[in-house]
Amino acid sequence: MEKVRLGIIGVGNMGSGHLSNILARKCPEIEVTAVADIDTARLDHACNMVEKARAEHPEIPEIATFTDAMEMISSGQVDAIIVAVPHYDHPRYCIAGLQAGLHVMSEKPAGVYAEQVRELMEEADKHPDLIYALMFNQRTNPLYRKMRDMIQSGELGQIRRSTWIVTGWYRPQAYYDSGAWRATWSGEGGGVLLNQCPHNLDLWQWICGMPSKVDAKLHFGKWHDIEVEDDVTAYVEYPNGATGMFITSTGDAPGSNRLEVVCDGGMLICDGGSLTLRKLEIPEPEFSRTNKVPFGQPKCETIKVDCTGCGDNSQHVGVLNAFAGAILRGEPLIADGREGVNGLTISNAMHLSAWLGRPVDIPMDDALFKSELMKRVKTSRRKENVSAGLADTEGTYNA
């Protein structure tokens, strides 16, 4: 195989974005050979995109179109698929792709509930020769990569506290009115945590590790006419005794995006496109143990961290190129699909904590979360597209 023949399931916002990048020859080892969508207008748009690109790059192949994703999966015209449909259907099509012998890339999140994603992980483990990846494009950001490297190396000592205020996800009511599936329990499975924040929750656990306890307060439809959460404040505890806060909303304008991680040896601050280290001359535990001055404080130096060599911030294109490299040459992925359950578990725990009105331990009761979610699905504004907790095919492609 010289190039990966790729099929895209769902050519809405994300699917057409991936198609555009590949047609622009930003992914030289990938060719799109098929697309699937129940909306024929979307398929026509995808074909028009291809024809326009072929005028400049005649080597680009024509694409096959399908109104049934399962037909595309079994067509023999693709080696791999990207699943870019609403959330409930991510595991469904990923599993079908793996069972058909295809490599699979899923858009975020990995699914809506962890129990569903663990079934997908089990299926992936049955096919060690196939690649299962996730579109966690924010992992290509050199700021976050450098933060992770510094914390994981232990050079700053143990984590004591992490705080992420990520309120730059503002969405007006018109955004939610743009699709019947949006911001409903049955169509989307959640709000800001499941739609906007999977990247942040993934990065949070990737950098700081998984918490062991979650206590969350969620407001449902606080700033918008929606049934799911649009304002979240969560407190977490880590196995080593560290604590954390995660605050997010789609109602704040202007918003912010600031991640602070306090360690024994100082504080890392990612804010405004830069990474700053406030490094202690003496780690705090040692200073507190040896200092004799009642109001003494350890000396601190502020350093702008050089992130050179920590990645090129290639985002979606970088994830796709790594996907091709993994298929063709066994190179590392940006994010193995199995890692998607981590951030999703934190999201599920936040929802469950809010619904039950108490803290939730991790590992959590996945079955209890699904049961509570399905109670809300039954009374959702958009009831017709969920059956036994999985979205039906009708109306689910235009993500």
N, C-alpha and C positions, 0 to 999 in steps of 0.2 A: 504494500500500500504506500503510494507516494503522497497522496492527499487524503484527508478524511472527508468522506461524503456525508454531509450533515443534513438532517431534516429538522425543521423548526415546527413545533406544535404550539400554535397560537401566534399570530402575527399582528397582535395589538401593539401597545406602546413599546414593551420590552422586546418582543419578538422581532418587530420591524427594525428596532434599533440594532439588534445583533445582525440582522440581514444587511442593513446599511453598512455596518463596519466591515463585514466580510466582502461585500461587493466593492467597497473602496480599496480592496486589496491590503487591508491592515492585518489580515490573518492569512498569510501566504500558504499555509498547509491545510487550509479548510476551503471546501467548495460547498455551497448550499445546492443540493440537488432536489429537494422537495420541501414543501410547506403544507401544513394542515390547519384549517380553520373552518368552523361551521358557517361563518359569514363570508359569502362569496364575494362581497365587495372588498373584503380584506385580501382575499386571494387575488383578485384582479389588481389591487394596489401593489401586492408583492410582485406579480408578474410585470407590472409597469416599471417597478424599481429595477428588476433584472434587465429588462429590455433597454432601459436608459443607460445602465452601467455597461451593457454589451456594446453600445455604440462607441465607447471609449476603450473597452477591454473585450474584444471579440472572443477571447479564450474562455470567458465566463460561460458555463453551461446553462442551457435552459433548465427550468425547474418543473417538476411534476407537482400538481396541486391535488389536494385531497380534502374532502369535507368530513372525512372520518379518520381520526388520528390512528386508530387501530389498523386501518388499511394501509396507511403510510408505513407504520411500524413493520408490517409483514410484507411490504412490497418488494424487498430486496434492492431498493434503490438508495438506501442509506446505510452507513456504517455506524452512525451515532445520531442522537437526538438532543435537542434542547427543549425542555419543557417550560413553556412560558405562558401558562394558563392560570386562572385563579387558584387560590391556595389549596383547597380541598383536593384538587385533582393532581397535585404534584406527585404524591406517592403512587397514585394509580397508574399514571403513564410511565413513571420511572420503572416501576415493577414490570409493566408490560414490555418495556424496552429491553430490560435485562433478560427477561425470559425469552425474548426473541433473538438474543445474542448481540444486542447493540450496546455500545458505550453510551453513557447517559450523563447529561449535564442538566441540573435543575436550577431554575430561578429560586431566589429566596422567597419565603422560608421553605425549609425542607418539607413541611406539612403544617397542619393546624394543631394537631395534638401528638404528644410524644409517642403514645401507643402505636399510632399509625406509622410514624417514622421508624420505630424500632422494627416493625414488620418489613419495611423497605430495607433496613440495614441487614436483616437476616437474609433477605433475598440477594442483596449485593454480595454477602459473604459466600453464597452458593456459587458465585461466578468470579473466582479470583483472577480470571484472565480478562475481565471487563472492567472498565473505568467508570466509577460513579463519583461525580464531582458536583460542587455547589458554586453558584455565582456570588461568592463573597468577594466582590471586587474591591471593597475597602481594605482588604488585607494587602493590597499592593501599595497602599499609601506609606511612604517612607517614614512619616512621623510615627505611625502606629507600629510599624515594624521595628523601629529603633526603640520605642518604649518597651515593647515586648522583649527585645534582646537584652536591654539593660536590666529589666526586672528578673527575667528568667536566668540571667547569668549570676545573680546573687550579689552583684557589686554594690547594691544599695541596701542589702540586708533584707529582712522580712518586710512584707507589706503590712501596714498598720491600718490604713484607711484608703478607700477609693471613693471618689465622688464624680459622677457624670451628670452634668446639666446639659441636656440636648433638647432644646426647645426651638431649634431652627427648622422644624418640620411644619411650619405654618401651612394650613390648607383652608381656603374659603369654602363656603357652603356649596358654591358652584362645582367644586371638585367632587364632592360627595354626590351631587345630583347628576354627575356625568355618566354614571352607570348604576343600574338597578342592583347589582351584586355588591357594590361598594358599601362598606361600613354596616354590614348586616351580619348577624351570627351565622345565618345559613349560607350566605354568598361568600363571605370573606373570613369568618371565624374569629374576628377580633378587629381592633382599631389600630391606634398608633403603635402598639406593641408588635402587632403581627404584620402590619403593612410597612410602616416607615422604619421601625427600630430593629428589625432582625440583624442588620449590619452592626449596629451599636452593641446589641446584646452579644453578638458573636465576638466582636472585638474585646468587649469587657471581659468575657470569660477567657478569651485567647491570651489576653495580656495579664489578667489578675487571677485566673483560675475560677473554678466553680464554687459558688457559695454553698453553704450547708443549711441555711435557714433564710426564708424570705417572709417579710411582713409588708404588705403593700396596701395602699389606698388608691383606688381607681374611681374616677368620675366618668359616668357613662352619658354621652350626649350633653356635656356641660357647656360647651362652646358652640355646638352645631346641632342641627336637627338630625341626629343619628342615634342608633341604639347601642353602639359599642363605645369603648373608652376613647376619650380624646384628651385626658389629663391624668398623669400618673406620678405618684411619689412612692418610692419603694426603699425599704431598709433591708439590708442583707447582712448576714454574718458568715465568716469563712472558718474553715476547720482550725486554722491557727489562732483564732480569736480576733482577727481583723474584722472591721466592719465596712460597710459601703452604702452609698446612696445613689439612686438612679431616678432622675426627674426628667419627664418628657411631656410634651403636649403638641397638639396641632392648632392650638388656639392663641399662642403667643406671637405677637408681632410688635417690635422685632423680637427675634429669638436669639439664642446663643448656643454655642457648642464648646464646652469646656470640660476636659477630663483631667482630674487631679489624682495622683497616686502618691500617698505618703508612705515612705519606708523608714526603716531605722536610720538610714544614712542621708535622708533628704527627701525632697518632693519633686516629682516630675509633673509638669503642667503642659498640656497640649491645648492651645487656644489660639484662634486667629491665624491658623496656618503655620504656626511655629511651635517648637518644642523647647521648653526651658527647664533646666535643672537647678534647683536651689539646694546645693550640696553642703552638708554639715561637715565642719572640720573634724569633729569627733561624733560617731554615731550616738544617737540620743540615749540608748540604754547605758552605754559606757559613761557618757557625760553625767547623766543623772546619778549614777553610782559613785562617781569620783568627785563631783563638784561639791564645794563647801559654801558657796554663796547663795543665800536664800532666794534671790531673784536672778540668779545666773541663767544665761542661755548659751547654748553652743554657737560658735561663730558659723556664719553661713555665707557661702559664695554663690552668686547668681551667674549661671553659665548658659549661653545659647548653645543648644546641642547641635552638632553637625550630623546631619542625617545622610551625608554623601555615602553612596555605596549600599544604601538600604532599600533599593528598588527605584523604579522609574515612574511610579504612580500611573501605571498603564491601564488601570481600572478594568472595564469589561473586556477590552481587547487583550490585555495581559492574561486574564483568566482563560479566555478562549485559546490563546496561543499555548498556554501551559497545558490545557486539555489536549490539544493536538500533539504536543510533545510527549505527554504521558501515553497516548494511544500508539504513536509511531515509534517511540524510542524508550519508553519506560521512565521518562523524566518526572520530577516531582510536580504535583498539582499545587495550585494556590490553596485550595481547600478540598480535602476529601469529603465526599458527601456524608459520611458517617459522623463528621463533626457537627453537622447541622442540628443534631438532637440536643446539643448543649445549650445553645442560646434559646432554642425553643422550649426546653425544660424550664429555664428561668422565666420566660414569658408565661408559660402555663402555670408556674408556681405563683406568679404575681396575680394572675386572674383568679386562681383558686383561693389565694389568701383573701382577696377582696370579697369574693363570693361567700366565703365561710366566715369572714370577720375575725380571722385569727392567723398567726404565723403558720407557715407550711415548711416542713423539713424537705431537704433534697438529699437522697433520692425521694421522690414524691410518689403518691398513689396515682399512677397514670389512669387507672380505670375510674377512679373518683372524679378526676378532672374531666374525662370524656363524658361521664354521666351528667355532670353539672353543665357542661357545654351543650349537650343535646337537649337539656331542659330549655335552654334559651333558643336553640334552633327551632324547637316546636312552636314557639310564639314569635318567631322572627318575622319581620316585614316581608321577607322573601322566602316563603316556605317551600315553593314548588320545586326547587332545584336541589334539595337535599333528601337523600333516602338512606336510612341506616347510617347517617353520619358522613356520607360521601356525596359530593356533588354529582348530579347527573350530567350527562354530556351536553344536553341542551343549554345553550346560553353561557357556556363556561369558558369560551376560548379567548375572548377579547380582554386580556389583562392590561 
